């Protein structure tokens, strides 16, 4: 079975059996981490040994010779690059206008610490959490429900709209409803929201500031808004909402 050269070198570097071999292994690991080509002459000089010792080192650990070790290191670095030897184009580090715009959107989520914390505490407190989303955000809310279930919470989401009435029938007063209202296709969310208000004490709405007026009696809001609404695409809106929901999952772990 193939065994990683890095795994072998790590084991040898932690061994006290032969100090010279330990030093050789540490030198080779350092070469791997920093993307430095392995050469026998340089290795011998840096490890204060002869090249014949490098050959003995290689054969002791099952390699044909030091050249095979150098080759395996080269291949492994190409297939499994470490963080240090990834080549980064300095130009790529300059933030694009889109990235700056995207970060501004995330900053607006981060500013709502209080609302996010309240929603997290409610999810932890209640027995059941029901999620209802506008069509535009169905997929990402369904993923959120699955992740909540994976963490052990009773979270319910149904992508078939006609089945949402079952949640309203089943829900108890102390349960939590979270509504996600974005885009133009919101009326059915508003309708279910009005029914949930009459039945449950905990009704939270995640929406934009332009949609907030439709849900004035909510327990509280988490607003997903944008500094420049004209340049916001559906994909960005989904990404920003994903950041919010991902943050909740992270805090709930």
WOWOUR-V84001 format. One record per residue. RES is the residue in one letter. PSI is psi in whole degrees, 0 to 359 (* if undefined). OMEGA is omega in whole degrees, -180 to 180 (999 if undefined). Layout:
res,psi,omega
RES,PSI,OMEGA
RES,PSI,OMEGA
//
This chain:
res,psi,omega
X,137,-180
X,132,177
X,135,-178
X,134,176
X,327,179
X,321,178
X,315,179
X,313,-178
X,325,179
X,318,178
X,314,-179
X,321,-178
X,337,179
X,2,-179
X,148,178
X,10,-176
X,316,-178
X,107,-177
X,324,-180
X,317,180
X,324,177
X,316,180
X,319,178
X,314,-179
X,318,-180
X,322,178
X,316,-179
X,322,176
X,320,178
X,322,176
X,318,180
X,314,-177
X,328,-175
X,7,176
X,29,-180
X,127,178
X,139,-178
X,124,177
X,136,-174
X,318,-178
X,315,-180
X,322,179
X,316,-180
X,317,-179
X,314,-177
X,336,-178
X,3,176
X,42,178
X,169,176
X,165,179
X,336,176
X,329,176
X,324,177
X,321,178
X,317,179
X,321,178
X,312,-178
X,315,-177
X,326,180
X,326,-175
X,20,169
X,13,179
X,153,-179
X,330,180
X,179,-177
X,331,180
X,323,178
X,321,178
X,313,-180
X,319,-180
X,316,179
X,321,178
X,317,180
X,313,-179
X,316,-178
X,322,178
X,328,179
X,323,-178
X,328,-178
X,72,-176
X,139,175
X,168,-179
X,323,-174
X,330,-177
X,11,171
X,131,180
X,122,-178
X,125,176
X,120,-179
X,328,180
X,331,-178
X,342,-180
X,345,178
X,126,-177
X,131,176
X,166,177
X,323,180
X,317,-180
X,317,179
X,318,179
X,318,179
X,316,180
X,325,177
X,322,178
X,318,179
X,325,178
X,325,-179
X,332,173
X,314,-179
X,331,-178
X,346,-177
X,48,-177
X,317,-175
X,312,-179
X,320,179
X,319,179
X,319,178
X,319,179
X,319,177
X,313,-179
X,323,178
X,316,179
X,321,179
X,329,-173
X,317,-171
X,162,178
X,325,-176
X,139,177
X,124,-180
X,132,-177
X,128,178
X,127,-173
X,152,170
X,159,-173
X,322,-176
X,327,-175
X,17,-178
X,311,-173
X,315,-175
X,328,177
X,325,176
X,320,177
X,318,178
X,316,179
X,318,180
X,320,180
X,323,175
X,317,178
X,320,179
X,328,179
X,358,176
X,8,179
X,147,175
X,89,-179
X,136,-176
X,130,176
X,139,178
X,120,-179
X,344,176
X,110,-173
X,321,-175
X,341,-179
X,351,-178
X,334,179
X,334,179
X,324,178
X,320,-179
X,326,178
X,322,-175
X,330,-171
X,149,175
X,166,-174
X,323,-176
X,358,179
X,170,-177
X,132,170
X,132,175
X,122,-180
X,136,179
X,110,-173
X,108,179
X,158,178
X,194,-175
X,338,-172
X,71,-170
X,348,-169
X,321,-179
X,329,175
X,317,178
X,318,-179
X,313,179
X,325,178
X,315,-179
X,322,178
X,317,-180
X,323,179
X,323,-178
X,339,-173
X,327,-172
X,150,-179
X,339,-176
X,100,-179
X,110,-176
X,143,-179
X,127,173
X,115,-173
X,181,176
X,164,-179
X,331,-179
X,341,-180
X,351,-172
X,326,-175
X,343,180
X,351,-172
X,43,-170
X,336,-176
X,16,-180
X,156,177
X,315,171
X,170,-177
X,152,161
X,116,-174
X,125,173
X,99,-174
X,178,-169
X,140,-179
X,336,-179
X,89,-172
X,331,-177
X,333,-177
X,12,-179
X,122,177
X,167,177
X,322,-180
X,322,177
X,319,179
X,319,178
X,320,-179
X,319,180
X,318,176
X,321,177
X,323,177
X,317,179
X,311,-177
X,324,176
X,323,178
X,319,178
X,315,179
X,317,180
X,316,-179
X,334,-178
X,347,-178
X,*,999
//
